[in-house]
Amino acid sequence: MSASTAVTESTFDAEVLKSDVPVLVDFWAAWCGPCRAVGPILDQIAEEQQGKLRIVKVNVDENPQLSAQYRITSIPAMKVFQNGAEVTEIIGAQPKQSIERALQAQGII
């Protein structure tokens, strides 16, 4: 079972920008092998950080406006939002420790 929520162009504002906890947005596509590799890692982080961090997924093929708005040029791309603003981004498939380090550097976890 996936711990992350699928977000679309119509739900992005409410789910991400208006969230009262930091949100990691995973920009991905079904055909992207590295995206599929990072998915279980993000699910694990979501479970471990429940209540402190939300993780949502945006399918770039189904949500081209969001991809353009946030300048997604390669995937997987993870952007972290806090209080409605982008605070950091993580590009490419990363091991769990690297993702956690990036989140710790921002004081997210």
VEXDREN-2710 file (C-alpha; in Angstrom, 1 decimal):
% VEXDREN-2710
k/r/px/py/pz
1/MET/0.0/0.0/0.0
2/SER/1.3/3.4/-1.0
3/ALA/1.7/6.0/1.8
4/SER/1.7/8.9/-0.7
5/THR/-1.3/10.6/-2.3
6/ALA/-1.7/11.3/-6.0
7/VAL/-2.1/15.1/-6.6
8/THR/-3.3/16.7/-9.8
9/GLU/-3.4/20.3/-11.1
10/SER/-6.9/20.7/-9.5
11/THR/-5.8/19.5/-6.0
12/PHE/-2.3/20.8/-5.9
13/ASP/-3.2/24.1/-4.1
14/ALA/-5.2/22.4/-1.3
15/GLU/-2.9/19.4/-0.9
16/VAL/0.5/21.1/-1.2
17/LEU/0.5/24.9/-0.9
18/LYS/-2.1/25.1/1.9
19/SER/-0.8/22.1/3.9
20/ASP/0.0/22.8/7.5
21/VAL/2.9/20.4/7.4
22/PRO/5.8/20.3/4.9
23/VAL/5.0/18.4/1.7
24/LEU/7.5/16.5/-0.5
25/VAL/6.1/16.4/-4.1
26/ASP/7.5/13.6/-6.2
27/PHE/7.2/14.5/-9.9
28/TRP/7.3/11.1/-11.7
29/ALA/6.0/9.1/-14.7
30/ALA/4.9/5.4/-15.0
31/TRP/7.5/4.8/-17.7
32/CYS/10.4/6.2/-15.6
33/GLY/12.5/3.4/-14.1
34/PRO/14.3/5.5/-11.6
35/CYS/11.0/7.0/-10.5
36/ARG/9.7/3.5/-9.7
37/ALA/12.9/2.8/-7.8
38/VAL/12.5/5.9/-5.6
39/GLY/8.7/5.3/-4.9
40/PRO/9.2/2.7/-2.1
41/ILE/11.8/4.8/-0.5
42/LEU/9.4/7.8/-0.4
43/ASP/6.7/5.5/1.0
44/GLN/9.0/4.4/3.8
45/ILE/9.9/8.0/4.6
46/ALA/6.2/9.0/4.6
47/GLU/5.4/6.3/7.1
48/GLU/8.3/7.1/9.4
49/GLN/7.6/10.9/9.3
50/GLN/3.8/10.7/9.5
51/GLY/2.4/13.9/11.0
52/LYS/5.7/15.8/10.3
53/LEU/5.9/15.4/6.5
54/ARG/3.4/14.5/3.7
55/ILE/4.6/12.9/0.5
56/VAL/2.5/13.3/-2.6
57/LYS/3.0/12.3/-6.2
58/VAL/2.4/14.3/-9.4
59/ASN/2.3/12.3/-12.7
60/VAL/4.1/14.6/-15.1
61/ASP/2.4/13.1/-18.2
62/GLU/-1.1/13.7/-16.7
63/ASN/-0.3/17.2/-15.2
64/PRO/1.8/19.1/-17.8
65/GLN/0.9/22.5/-16.4
66/LEU/2.3/21.7/-13.0
67/SER/5.4/20.2/-14.6
68/ALA/6.0/23.4/-16.5
69/GLN/5.1/25.7/-13.6
70/TYR/7.7/24.1/-11.4
71/ARG/10.3/23.7/-14.2
72/ILE/10.5/20.0/-14.2
73/THR/13.1/19.0/-16.8
74/SER/14.1/15.6/-15.6
75/ILE/12.5/13.0/-13.4
76/PRO/12.4/11.9/-10.7
77/ALA/12.3/15.4/-9.3
78/MET/11.2/16.0/-5.7
79/LYS/10.4/19.4/-4.5
80/VAL/9.7/20.2/-0.9
81/PHE/7.1/22.9/0.0
82/GLN/6.6/24.5/3.4
83/ASN/4.1/27.2/4.1
84/GLY/3.2/27.4/0.4
85/ALA/6.7/28.0/-0.8
86/GLU/9.3/25.7/-2.4
87/VAL/12.2/25.3/0.1
88/THR/14.4/22.7/-1.6
89/GLU/14.5/20.2/-4.5
90/ILE/16.1/16.8/-4.9
91/ILE/16.8/15.7/-8.5
92/GLY/17.3/12.1/-9.6
93/ALA/16.8/8.8/-7.9
94/GLN/18.6/9.1/-4.5
95/PRO/19.2/6.6/-1.7
96/LYS/17.0/7.1/1.4
97/GLN/19.9/8.6/3.4
98/SER/20.5/11.3/0.8
99/ILE/16.8/12.3/0.7
100/GLU/16.7/12.3/4.5
101/ARG/19.8/14.5/4.6
102/ALA/18.3/17.0/2.3
103/LEU/15.1/17.1/4.4
104/GLN/17.2/17.5/7.6
105/ALA/19.2/20.3/6.1
106/GLN/16.0/22.3/5.7
107/GLY/14.8/21.4/9.3
108/ILE/11.9/19.4/7.8
109/ILE/12.6/16.2/9.7
END
